[in-house]
Amino acid sequence: MDICVIGGGIVGLASAWYLAEDGHDVTVIEARPGVGMGTSQANGGQLSYRYIAPLADPEVLAKIPGWMLQPDAPVRFRPRFDPDQWRWLVGFLQVCNRRDQSDSVAALLPLSLYSRQLVGELVAQAGLDFCWRRNGKLVVHRDRGSFEAARRRLDAQPTLAAAQQALDVRACLQVEPALARMAPHLAGGIHTPDEEVGDCLSLCRELARVLSARERPVRFLVGETVERIETRQGALTALVTSQRRLEPAACVVASGTDTTRLLRPLGVHVPIYPLKGYSISPPVLAAGGVPEASITDYQRKIVYARIGERLRVAGMADIVGFDASVRAARIDTLVRETRENFGDAVDYRDLEEWAGLRPATPSGRPVVGATRIRGLWLNVGQGALGFTLAAGCGRLIADRIGGRQPLVPDAPFMPEAA
Ligand SMILES: Cc1cc2nc3c(=O)[nH]c(=O)nc-3n(C[C@H](O)[C@H](O)[C@H](O)COP(=O)(O)OP(=O)(O)OC[C@H]3O[C@@H](n4cnc5c(N)ncnc54)[C@H](O)[C@@H]3O)c2cc1C
């Protein structure tokens, strides 16, 4: 079948990968000058298969009033005259409770563990080079109460307890000696030895390279924007791009935060709103001074990951609309935190400052599956976990298009469930 994928981010490319494996003729249409240059560009780099709890958490809800008064808080909200923003916030508040949160975790965990298996297969089969490492992840808690709560959650879930360990501060230091400066402020940490890290932009480029070199190559239309999706009698008929008209048999929309605007004229609503985050990636000067494992500072919601010769520091969730500009005050916070925790182990003169918009649904669940328009499929809304979930979501959409039952339950991700 002739299939177009709109969006050359990690989700679109993973979709293209599995569709091409199924023997379809695939075209990827990407508006930017290259693949992976949207939100997939400089994210936290975490393949965080076991940390899939969504932002919609009653603990987060309780902290929001305090964060509103704190200029360098991990979450920032700027109200706008935008019904989508208010609709999203109402949806978010509705699912900020234990039951919805644990439903989302229960839905996401099989998908993320499936992604882990698929990424392992990709690395083994296709020899993709994207600074991938199984380096483990240590989530450190500054607050004794939150550490004890994390330890209790672990004790209550035997499947997690088999893969994770609660560590006191001394044990955290044994796992990760580069935490020496942070240690006096810590209560403990949860260690997951088999979590992974990689560079999402490099993976995007690698996927595109291998897909372009296939015997039946995937076609890339880069620097070309899909301006309109046309339908007739409830079925997809054409995509009108900035340069041509295409008439594929099917189309997978993987356009990240731009999805809402693209689908609105068709009357297809997906509850996606941008959650803006930031990163810096300074070069490492002293290898022993930066962590080998990925570190998540639980209270400050900042992740640290060594990616190649650089330290990726990422975090924050600003609910401020579609503005992807880099805000100096947010970068200053990331620099200050890095300096406080790792001193001069990195070179602050070359930060590679970046901001990106997470395509977030209120519940943190992606939207993957068929729309009511025949031939029009969605693979969007991976939010804070797009790098982690891309392989699984790519496989899901290819399975559904190919008429196969996916290996993991996908009912919670179907468009009508969103
Ligand atoms: C600060 C930060 C840290 C993060 N850390 C992590 C992490 O550690 N681990 C993790 O798993 N996830 C992380 N994420 C989330 C992850 O980066 C995203 O979920 C993921 O990149 C989304 O991929 P995507 O392909 O859906 O979107 P994108 O990468 O944005 O790709 C969508 C593409 O569609 C193109 N497009 C849009 N509209 C059109 C159109 N009309 N025509 C043609 N092309 C179009 C865009 O140009 C874009 O390239 C982080 C995000 C941020 C912001």
Ligand as a Chemical Component Dictionary entry (heavy atoms), coordinates in Angstrom:
data_LIG
# 
_chem_comp.id                   LIG 
_chem_comp.type                 NON-POLYMER 
_chem_comp.pdbx_formal_charge   0 
_chem_comp.three_letter_code    LIG 
# 
loop_
_chem_comp_atom.comp_id 
_chem_comp_atom.atom_id 
_chem_comp_atom.alt_atom_id 
_chem_comp_atom.type_symbol 
_chem_comp_atom.charge 
_chem_comp_atom.model_Cartn_x 
_chem_comp_atom.model_Cartn_y 
_chem_comp_atom.model_Cartn_z 
_chem_comp_atom.pdbx_ordinal 
LIG C1  C1  C 0 13.035 19.082 27.329 1  
LIG C2  C2  C 0 12.492 17.763 26.848 2  
LIG C3  C3  C 0 13.032 16.596 27.339 3  
LIG C4  C4  C 0 12.539 15.353 26.919 4  
LIG N1  N1  N 0 13.131 14.223 27.367 5  
LIG C5  C5  C 0 12.689 13.013 26.949 6  
LIG C6  C6  C 0 13.333 11.841 27.383 7  
LIG O1  O1  O 0 14.325 11.884 28.109 8  
LIG N2  N2  N 0 12.832 10.641 26.970 9  
LIG C7  C7  C 0 11.725 10.556 26.165 10 
LIG O2  O2  O 0 11.280 9.451  25.872 11 
LIG N3  N3  N 0 11.133 11.676 25.687 12 
LIG C8  C8  C 0 11.580 12.897 26.060 13 
LIG N4  N4  N 0 10.980 14.039 25.612 14 
LIG C9  C9  C 0 9.811  13.924 24.737 15 
LIG C10 C10 C 0 10.183 13.617 23.295 16 
LIG O3  O3  O 0 11.221 14.458 22.871 17 
LIG C11 C11 C 0 8.940  13.804 22.414 18 
LIG O4  O4  O 0 7.865  13.053 22.926 19 
LIG C12 C12 C 0 9.207  13.324 20.993 20 
LIG O5  O5  O 0 10.320 13.973 20.455 21 
LIG C13 C13 C 0 7.987  13.578 20.112 22 
LIG O6  O6  O 0 8.311  13.086 18.836 23 
LIG P1  P1  P 0 7.363  13.387 17.608 24 
LIG O7  O7  O 0 7.960  12.690 16.447 25 
LIG O8  O8  O 0 5.955  13.131 17.973 26 
LIG O9  O9  O 0 7.447  14.978 17.450 27 
LIG P2  P2  P 0 8.514  15.858 16.688 28 
LIG O10 O10 O 0 9.894  15.416 16.949 29 
LIG O11 O11 O 0 8.207  17.283 16.999 30 
LIG O12 O12 O 0 8.212  15.544 15.170 31 
LIG C14 C14 C 0 7.055  16.009 14.506 32 
LIG C15 C15 C 0 7.528  16.510 13.158 33 
LIG O13 O13 O 0 6.407  16.795 12.348 34 
LIG C16 C16 C 0 6.761  17.868 11.507 35 
LIG N5  N5  N 0 5.503  18.463 11.050 36 
LIG C17 C17 C 0 4.550  19.027 11.799 37 
LIG N6  N6  N 0 3.523  19.444 11.012 38 
LIG C18 C18 C 0 3.862  19.128 9.745  39 
LIG C19 C19 C 0 3.219  19.316 8.501  40 
LIG N7  N7  N 0 2.014  19.902 8.421  41 
LIG N8  N8  N 0 3.871  18.903 7.379  42 
LIG C20 C20 C 0 5.078  18.300 7.463  43 
LIG N9  N9  N 0 5.732  18.094 8.627  44 
LIG C21 C21 C 0 5.128  18.513 9.750  45 
LIG C22 C22 C 0 7.556  18.783 12.420 46 
LIG O14 O14 O 0 8.381  19.653 11.701 47 
LIG C23 C23 C 0 8.332  17.806 13.276 48 
LIG O15 O15 O 0 9.636  17.569 12.808 49 
LIG C24 C24 C 0 11.460 15.301 26.001 50 
LIG C25 C25 C 0 10.938 16.484 25.480 51 
LIG C26 C26 C 0 11.446 17.710 25.889 52 
LIG C27 C27 C 0 10.886 18.971 25.316 53 
# 
loop_
_chem_comp_bond.comp_id 
_chem_comp_bond.atom_id_1 
_chem_comp_bond.atom_id_2 
_chem_comp_bond.value_order 
_chem_comp_bond.pdbx_ordinal 
LIG C1  C2  SING 1  
LIG C2  C3  SING 2  
LIG C2  C26 DOUB 3  
LIG C3  C4  DOUB 4  
LIG C4  N1  SING 5  
LIG C4  C24 SING 6  
LIG N1  C5  DOUB 7  
LIG C5  C6  SING 8  
LIG C5  C8  SING 9  
LIG C6  O1  DOUB 10 
LIG C6  N2  SING 11 
LIG N2  C7  SING 12 
LIG C7  O2  DOUB 13 
LIG C7  N3  SING 14 
LIG N3  C8  DOUB 15 
LIG C8  N4  SING 16 
LIG N4  C9  SING 17 
LIG N4  C24 SING 18 
LIG C9  C10 SING 19 
LIG C10 O3  SING 20 
LIG C10 C11 SING 21 
LIG C11 O4  SING 22 
LIG C11 C12 SING 23 
LIG C12 O5  SING 24 
LIG C12 C13 SING 25 
LIG C13 O6  SING 26 
LIG O6  P1  SING 27 
LIG P1  O7  DOUB 28 
LIG P1  O8  SING 29 
LIG P1  O9  SING 30 
LIG O9  P2  SING 31 
LIG P2  O10 DOUB 32 
LIG P2  O11 SING 33 
LIG P2  O12 SING 34 
LIG O12 C14 SING 35 
LIG C14 C15 SING 36 
LIG C15 O13 SING 37 
LIG C15 C23 SING 38 
LIG O13 C16 SING 39 
LIG C16 N5  SING 40 
LIG C16 C22 SING 41 
LIG N5  C17 SING 42 
LIG N5  C21 SING 43 
LIG C17 N6  DOUB 44 
LIG N6  C18 SING 45 
LIG C18 C19 SING 46 
LIG C18 C21 DOUB 47 
LIG C19 N7  SING 48 
LIG C19 N8  DOUB 49 
LIG N8  C20 SING 50 
LIG C20 N9  DOUB 51 
LIG N9  C21 SING 52 
LIG C22 O14 SING 53 
LIG C22 C23 SING 54 
LIG C23 O15 SING 55 
LIG C24 C25 DOUB 56 
LIG C25 C26 SING 57 
LIG C26 C27 SING 58 
# 
